[in-house]
Amino acid sequence: MYAEERQQAIAALIGVRGRVAVADLSEQYGVTTETVRRDLAALDRMGVVRRVHGGAVPATALAAIEPGIAEREHSRAEQKDRIAAAAVDFFPGAGGSVLLDAGTTTGRVAALLPSDRDLTLVTNSIPIAARVAGLGGVALHVLGGRVRGLTHAAVGDDVLRVLATLRLDVAFIGTNALSVGHGLSTPDTDEAAVKRAMLHSARHVVVVADSSKIGREHLISFGDIDSIDVLITDTDIDPEHRKELEDKGIEVVTA
């Protein structure tokens, strides 16, 4: 079976079943799991399916579903750990200020905050605030507002008012999707407003996002590609997407 034929068969199977696992496809079509992943990546780029942890679902299945923090915590965990480790190089020096957006990848960045320098940390994430509250050397400032149960992020006018008064050295921003045409995007209006304000409050913007989010688009754009200084992602990023981003002047770091 040629690759194109196999990909068409996989797409049809996903349409019928709703979700398939890489291991099951590998066994059914007698190819390696790496071959299946390449097939799924090609179908994802065409917008036919959407890759999820361990497999794929129909593209329409994710259109109106925003995963909760518990589900996202375990999705692509190894890649997120590597991304966070690479983010350490972008922390400011002693006396600097850091903004951490809410999210599971930024949460991993928070776990690696250096203990050898004094830093001011601003976040709208309840889990991140709880994680670093007792960390020596960190002056923690929590942005207060309505907390979204789905993401445990503070949102709303109170958050926006405070962010408008701040100028921070480095912001580590998470995103649900990133494309050259639509920029950084997310499904929720309130989170988009906060993320947009965060981009404007920082001198240097570092986006931390695993490669499954690159080349995708969600409903609401909260920042142009030009608002990103650095993207830290994993080594599975599509080479074409990487080139598009670097052509826009973005430093792409893979981990």
N, C-alpha and C positions, 0 to 999 in steps of 0.2 A: 504494500500500500504506500503510495506517495504521500509526502508530508501534507500536501494540500487536501488530499482525500481524507487522511486521518483527522486533520483539523476540522473538516466539515462534519465528519462523523462525531467527533467530540462535541462540537457545538450543538448538534442535534440531540445528543444524549443529555447534555446539560439542560437543554430546553425542556426535555421530558421529565428528568429526575429532579431538577431544581438545584441540586448541588451534587458534585462528584469529588472524589478524593484522588490525589495524584497517584497514590499506590494502586487504587482500583483501575485507573486508566492504564497504568503501566502494565498491569497483568492482562487486562482485556485486549490490548493492542500489541502485546509482545515487544515493547520498547522500554528503554531505561526511564527512570523517573526524571532524569535531566532532559531527555527528549520531550517528555510530557510537559515539563515546566516551560520549555521553549515554545511548544505548541500553544499552551495557555497564555504565554506572554504575547504571542502573535495575535491570538484571538482577542486579548484584552486591548491591544493597540488598535484593533479594528472596531472596538466598541461592541463586540458580539457577546463577550462574557466579562466578568470581573473576577480577578484573582482574589482569593481569600486565604486565610491560613490553612495550608494543607490541601487546597484544591481550588475550585472555582464555582461560581453561581451565575445565573443569567444576568446580563447587564441591567435589566429592569429591576432585579431583586433588590438592588442597593439604592435605587433612586430616591426612596422616601424613608430609608432606614438609617438612622445614625446610631452606631454601636455605643453601648454604655462603657463606662470606664473599666468595669470588671472584664468585659470581653476584650477590650483593647489592650489591657495590661498583659494578656497572654499571647496576643497576636504579634508575630515576628519579634519575639522577645530578644532573641540572640542578636538580631540586627540592631535593635534599639540599644542594647548594651554597648555594642561597638560604637555606635553613633555618639552616645553619651561620653564614652572614653575619649573620643576625638575632640569633643566639645571643650574638654578641659584646657586645651591649648588656647582657647579664646577668652578665658576669664581675664578680667583686668587685674592690674597690680594692686598692691596694698592701698587702701583708701578709695578704691573704685566702687562703682555701683552696677548692680546686675538686675535685670528684669527677667523673671521666669514666667512665661505664659503657662496656663493650665494644660495638662496633658500627660500621657504616660511616658513619652520620650523625654520631655522636659523634667518629669519627675525623676528620671534616672540621672539627668544632668545634676539635679539638686543633690542627689546622693553622693556626688563626687566633688562638691564644693570644697575648695582647699582650706586646710586648717592652719596654714602658715602665714595668713595675711588677714587683715581686717577688711571686710566687705559690707556694703549696704545691699540688702536683697529686698526687692519689691516683687510681690506675686499676688495673683487673684485666685490661686489654687489652694483650697483647704488642705488637701493631702500634702502638698509641698510645704505649706506653712507648718503643719504638724511635724513634718520630718525634720525641719531645720531649726525649729523653735529653740531647742536647747544646745545648738551648735555654737561653740565658743568662737568668737571673732566675727560672727555674723550679726549685723544689726537688721532685724527683720521688720518689714513694713507690709502689712496685709491690706490689700484693697478690699473694702467692704461694700457689699451690695446684696442683691438677691442671688442666692446660690442655686444654680441649675443642678437638679438631682442627677441628671444623666452624666454630667462631666465634673461635678463638684467644683465648678468655677463660679466666682462672683461676677455678676454682670449688672448692667443698668446704669442709670444716670450718675449715681454716686461714684462709681468706678471711673466713669468717663471724666467727671469733673476733676478728680485727683490726678489722673493721667495727664490732663491738659496742663497741669502746673509743673510736671516733672521733666527733667532732662537727664537721662541715664547713659552710662558709658556703653553698655552692651545689653541687647535684648535677645533672649533665646526664645524663638517663636515656633510653635507647632502649627500644623495645618492639616486639614482633611484631604486637600488636593492641591496640586501645583501644575500649572501649564504656562507656556509662553503667552498664549493668547488671552487667557482668563486670569492669569496671575495666581495669587494665593486665594483659596476659597474654602468655604465651610457651609453646612446646611442651615445654620441658625442665625437669625438676624441679630439677636442680642450679642452672641459671641463674636460675630463679625464686627460689630461696632467696637467692642473692647479690643479686639486684635488690631483693628485699624488704628485706634488711638495709641496702642503700644508701639506700632511701627513708627508713628510720628514722635514718640517720646524718647527715642533712642538715637544715639550718635552712630551706632554700629549694630546692624541687624544680622543675626545668625539664625537661619531657619534649620531646624532639626526635623527631618522627615525621612522615613524609610522609603525605599524605591517603589513600593507598591502605590504610593501616592503621586509619583511623578508622571506627568502626562495626563492626569485625570482632572476633571472639573466638577465642582459642586455649585449649588444654586447661587451663592452670594460671594462675589469677589471682595476681599477686604484689603488687597494690596497689589499694586502692579509689580511685575518682575523687577522693575528698576528700583523698588524699595528694598531689595535683598542685597546684602553685601556678600554673604557666604551661605552656601547650602552644604550641610553635612548630611550625607545619606550613606547607603550601603553599596557594596560593589555590584549588586544586581541591577543597578540603574542601566536603562537602555542607552547604548552609546550615542544614538541619535538625539535622545533627550539631553544627554550631557553636553553634546556639542552645541545644541540650540541655546542652552543656558549659558555656557561659557562665551558664546558669540555675543550674548547680551551683557558681558562684562561681570558675570557672577563667578566668584571663586567656588568651584565644586570640590568638596573634600569627600572621599569615599573611605569607609572604614569596614 
